Amino acid sequence: MEYENKLVLAPMVRVGTLPFRLLAADYGADITYSEEIIDHKMVKCERKVNEYIGSTDFVEKGTDNIVFRTCSQERDRVVFQMGTSDAVRALKAAQIVCKDVAAVDINMGCPKSFSVSGGMGAALLTKPDLISDILTTLRRNLDTPVTCKIRLLESSSATVELARRIEKTGVSALAVHGRKVPDRPRDPAKWNEIADVVSALSIPVIANGDVFEYDDFERIKVATGASSVMVARGALWNASIFSPKGKAHWEDVKREYVRKSISWDNDVKSTKHTLKEMIMHYSCLEFPEGKAVIKSENLADLAKVYGEEEYYRLVSNNRFSPTRR
Ligand SMILES: Cc1cc2nc3c(=O)[nH]c(=O)nc-3n(C[C@H](O)[C@H](O)[C@H](O)COP(=O)(O)O)c2cc1C
């Protein structure tokens, strides 16, 4: 996996499932991260090939709960992001999925209480020995590239020190979200502090924070010196941000997302959550579309909201025999 000059879809919980990743890739994303999946969940999974959909599923044993769904089309660009606080468990989880993905990434930036209270996400930032342990264990035991994603620390010199330590573990790249742990999403990302990390390291750094337009990819590259750029909210609101041709109309983007969700039988909660985020940015959930999405109980209902009943019928009928894509 190459990390130079790439446009990257950021990991996003409940958003970065297979249809959204494929959508971003269709518009031009080179690398697409999964939503964060916790190692505890992944170690309970078994790999199953789903011939009806054409996907590879990681399903919680003894249940129908699909924890991670991928497919061969994204094998060379999908990054499996994991939440962990333990090297041995992280390795066990990674070994289950590593042959089906392009890289494994460890989330070291999530400030949410469920992550931090479990010693995961941003809690790792204060434990450099544990970071080294996790990354070194993965690096030594996997053939798949290993990366991690961090936030900025209190001072730029502290971030650089940690980044140097991370580089020594042999990771293939480091993604840096240009905000500190207490920062809110509306606080501006500190591109200058990402630049300090870029100039201190030899491995590729993926710059992340406040990219909302295609032109911002170049702006953040120039400001930070990073060769690759990662975008979260800008892609969530309009996944065609990756297109050099300019953004597609958000109505078309939503419809294409719904079609992909139908094709890949996406979890309806995840589809609804993603659509609601898109609607809230451009409009309001109180309007008929928002209300209809909220009321939808399954993908058939969502197909109706977006006038895709015919597509839904076609896909459902084809599922009676195993599909090949
Ligand atoms: C809806 C949503 C879900 C997120 N989930 C994750 C996640 O699972 N793992 C992670 O490392 N960061 C997660 N983040 C943080 C983003 O990956 C990214 O670092 C942050 O939003 C800054 O990028 P932006 O300014 O382009 O939005 C999430 C952000 C959003 C908006």
The ligand as an SDF file (V2000), in Angstrom:
LIG
                    3D

 31 33  0  0  0  0  0  0  0  0999 V2000
  -19.3760   11.0970   12.2590 C   0  0  0  0  0  0  0  0  0  0  0  0
  -17.9190   10.9680   12.6350 C   0  0  0  0  0  0  0  0  0  0  0  0
  -17.4250    9.7590   13.0910 C   0  0  0  0  0  0  0  0  0  0  0  0
  -16.0660    9.6250   13.4170 C   0  0  0  0  0  0  0  0  0  0  0  0
  -15.5880    8.3950   13.7540 N   0  0  0  0  0  0  0  0  0  0  0  0
  -14.2260    8.2100   13.8880 C   0  0  0  0  0  0  0  0  0  0  0  0
  -13.6660    6.9120   14.0330 C   0  0  0  0  0  0  0  0  0  0  0  0
  -14.3740    5.8950   14.0110 O   0  0  0  0  0  0  0  0  0  0  0  0
  -12.3240    6.8100   14.1720 N   0  0  0  0  0  0  0  0  0  0  0  0
  -11.4930    7.9150   14.1600 C   0  0  0  0  0  0  0  0  0  0  0  0
  -10.2670    7.7580   14.2700 O   0  0  0  0  0  0  0  0  0  0  0  0
  -11.9940    9.1550   14.0140 N   0  0  0  0  0  0  0  0  0  0  0  0
  -13.3280    9.3100   13.8540 C   0  0  0  0  0  0  0  0  0  0  0  0
  -13.8330   10.5690   13.6170 N   0  0  0  0  0  0  0  0  0  0  0  0
  -12.8910   11.7040   13.4650 C   0  0  0  0  0  0  0  0  0  0  0  0
  -12.5370   11.9020   11.9890 C   0  0  0  0  0  0  0  0  0  0  0  0
  -11.9360   10.7510   11.4300 O   0  0  0  0  0  0  0  0  0  0  0  0
  -11.6170   13.1090   11.7900 C   0  0  0  0  0  0  0  0  0  0  0  0
  -10.4070   12.8760   12.4500 O   0  0  0  0  0  0  0  0  0  0  0  0
  -12.2170   14.4290   12.3090 C   0  0  0  0  0  0  0  0  0  0  0  0
  -13.5950   14.5330   12.0080 O   0  0  0  0  0  0  0  0  0  0  0  0
  -11.4860   15.6160   11.6940 C   0  0  0  0  0  0  0  0  0  0  0  0
  -11.6040   15.6120   10.2910 O   0  0  0  0  0  0  0  0  0  0  0  0
  -12.5760   16.6540    9.5210 P   0  0  0  0  0  0  0  0  0  0  0  0
  -12.1870   18.0240    9.9780 O   0  0  0  0  0  0  0  0  0  0  0  0
  -12.3170   16.3730    8.0660 O   0  0  0  0  0  0  0  0  0  0  0  0
  -13.9700   16.3230    9.9370 O   0  0  0  0  0  0  0  0  0  0  0  0
  -15.1950   10.7400   13.3160 C   0  0  0  0  0  0  0  0  0  0  0  0
  -15.7160   11.9710   12.8860 C   0  0  0  0  0  0  0  0  0  0  0  0
  -17.0510   12.0960   12.5310 C   0  0  0  0  0  0  0  0  0  0  0  0
  -17.5560   13.4220   12.0310 C   0  0  0  0  0  0  0  0  0  0  0  0
  1  2  1  0
  2  3  1  0
  2 30  2  0
  3  4  2  0
  4  5  1  0
  4 28  1  0
  5  6  2  0
  6  7  1  0
  6 13  1  0
  7  8  2  0
  7  9  1  0
  9 10  1  0
 10 11  2  0
 10 12  1  0
 12 13  2  0
 13 14  1  0
 14 15  1  0
 14 28  1  0
 15 16  1  0
 16 17  1  0
 16 18  1  0
 18 19  1  0
 18 20  1  0
 20 21  1  0
 20 22  1  0
 22 23  1  0
 23 24  1  0
 24 25  2  0
 24 26  1  0
 24 27  1  0
 28 29  2  0
 29 30  1  0
 30 31  1  0
M  END
$$$$
